[in-house]
């Protein structure tokens, strides 16, 4: 517990947010307090004036009924409603003679000669006397009575000033309490609110310092933006892990798979150099070129497979009619099929449209068709079908070749795997691996059925476009 507050102080962002929170909270509270004070001051001022006016009217009525005696009695009995505290009462006759005067001793410092005097009967004036000593003021209302007498009633603002002073003291204490509460609340709220950010910082710092990308941001309980940010960072780290793992695997595969062709290449060259026969050396050079082309093709295929498997292959998806894709692929292999006297038949539903990368998917069909032609006997038959099933496009390539033994079927999709029957034919053993990787990168799946002597049937399933799926 003792190390938390120093940690909080070192966390500049949290401290700044807490101060901002406290400043906004205190500013809002001060605004509310100031507004309350202004309204209270205005209300008290209005109350004092109403009291003076009421008293002025009542005293004027008493004087008109019973003269000075009645006014004195009224003042003596305090028979005026809501008139707390002493009052100034002055009565000046029409001849400017002072006929009645009542005023507390402590108010003698006010210069009553500065009071405004109404000139006409019924006219009322207000005067505020300020002696200039920073103390209270004297508010006086004057009225000219029907007989020409001047009646003046006033009261000091000392009670109002004292009340407002006490109110300011209370407000000062309240503001102090609000300030402390705002700071404490700001620290607690920002500390709690920034916890996901700290977890993210600690995770990234751990990855930077250790180089290990298997660390993950702890899941957030709330479904807020910071929790979503942590989930996105974890997803990004997962993808980086897959890419790095894929690259590492690809490098391992390349290093392993190139060892054999490079050894063979070196053997051909050494044998040719040792022979000293120009004709044999020429043949060896031609074999080296052919072997180099194989190695180059193998590298490209391995990289394509790695990119497709790790999700880094750039796919330009677009709606592509499957019938068009099949027709273009068959046209590419028409000559090869004729050379082997192999008949190719297609049965493709024309409405099938798939959201795929046209070039990559043509590569998939070409590999499947090339495979079928390669293993079909003379006068053989290849049938390509495409239809919709379970909301997906299903494309099959069937041949009547020698088939695949049951024990080899699970391994036909492995890289560089070649069954016993296929070792005598050309190929790298990467075609079906590339088919599987590209189809799965499009969200599809692959399958194969075969039996020895009964041919093979390769199947790929692809998502349909939304419009095609809706029609189905």
Steps between C-alpha positions, in 0.01 A plus 500: 500500500789733583635483143169584332499872566855555370402295196193717455710816526745366242209427267487845343202422281291379793600800709416742218162338445430513874590870512286571196212311656545688829528836322182444300316370805612792720429755225148363464451508877633858524271612219204349681607655830552844344160485338343400830676786678385758244142375516504500881642853513239627257222326695613653830522842341152460355371382838647804683347741252162333519516527881587868487224573249246313710607686811493831315142443386385390845665790681362748249150360553541522879615861478211600278254336743635616835786738438837478667357329807359215298826468310696490828266239637531290189877520520500431871281191473691377200171429331648456159527157352842358413712790619786338690765734632509878560366752251557860406173696520500869426202731459548853362208736489399719201701787653815283511471468878603164642194357674612145566835326493612152604840356414749265678806670637743294292347639180589863583794478260261513202444847353121523475523829312586301189160328493288565193168669577198446279336824389146385431241329714514120477838510331755254641880504468781267601843603634795288608745676731858377503731666756804371308653303791449161336224414750129460461273737309170664582210446261223759541161533331332847502139587418314834490169463689179677387543778761851579371677317784812303404519149648831310480556138607830316466714225633863404499645218289706368793276196560504413130878541482550281805275232358689504170834488685393185685377354174840569338676320786278198453565508127874520560489185710282332239743592221791354697307176550407494131864557399627211714217276382564590136872424525443170676220403264706603198793284609278201567305534174805556280688219670212263435433634150863476392549145625445349149748751356759401761442133421550577131818697580641219714429245229664705225796580727544130573500418128751778427733400782485122453423468129235239579169551325306242699403756768139615489301788646282376791135492390287791619179431688316794348414521132628857465737653244815424701392137535444484125845655446656225714315234297619655174860509627473132596358419155787692340753308712333171400535592137862606546566168670343314209699700246827458689430131554409459134816678389709290735333185373542609140868566554541159665316332213700688238826414673395135524348467156777677314768281647421209263484696170806704591690185586393351169600822323842493661544132413423563133745788488778310678452196281513713186816680616669174589420340164685761289266410209362818333191320375424361843559842655253656253240243595574563870448874455164438337404277792614770743279758329204263514570428865529872576159556339356227722651660807361840396153354443521321834592823680208689347258221588628474855470875551147500353397218732655676801326830421164327448529301821601802713233728350749744348426412138353806323163393360308728266157356557229573247182324387611243242264270305625148562401387150725766347790397722460132405475579127818711505691228685383225267606711200851526648532119516317415180821421309646290778176301519494444124860377509396234752172436316317590820145629486401780735131553578359785708164527677491835678188683616517840327360697799785413736700810596778485759686790671859398426831623364461411134871431440550289811186298444598438138830370642303260720295364209811477283681290761204264536451467124875459439506228763204321340653514150837383632357186657227419247571223247470547125135519390419595858223727619497798731176649626475840670178570684388802698174542688358656812461302823432622854543863394846439349641442156629142462745434217631150427766369260468129424739287300519130416868468582667231712364645825670553833555231761302550818811536716625788282173698487550688831843620385424625148460859633841500672784703358747308284317176555497272198346155505674198358295510179574868440875494533540408133311812385615860487420730790625646827245358737371848584198538269233355730653675805466830315139414403410433863674815628335733245151350539517526879628859471169571318303341784443175311591136553643211296438130486600191302348159430692230319551128469767306318386432143187712536640849444494801728253772587632828641250745649522862605227693679486879482268768647249648258450873456221641717270547201561145376450361850176701532366357175580148615 
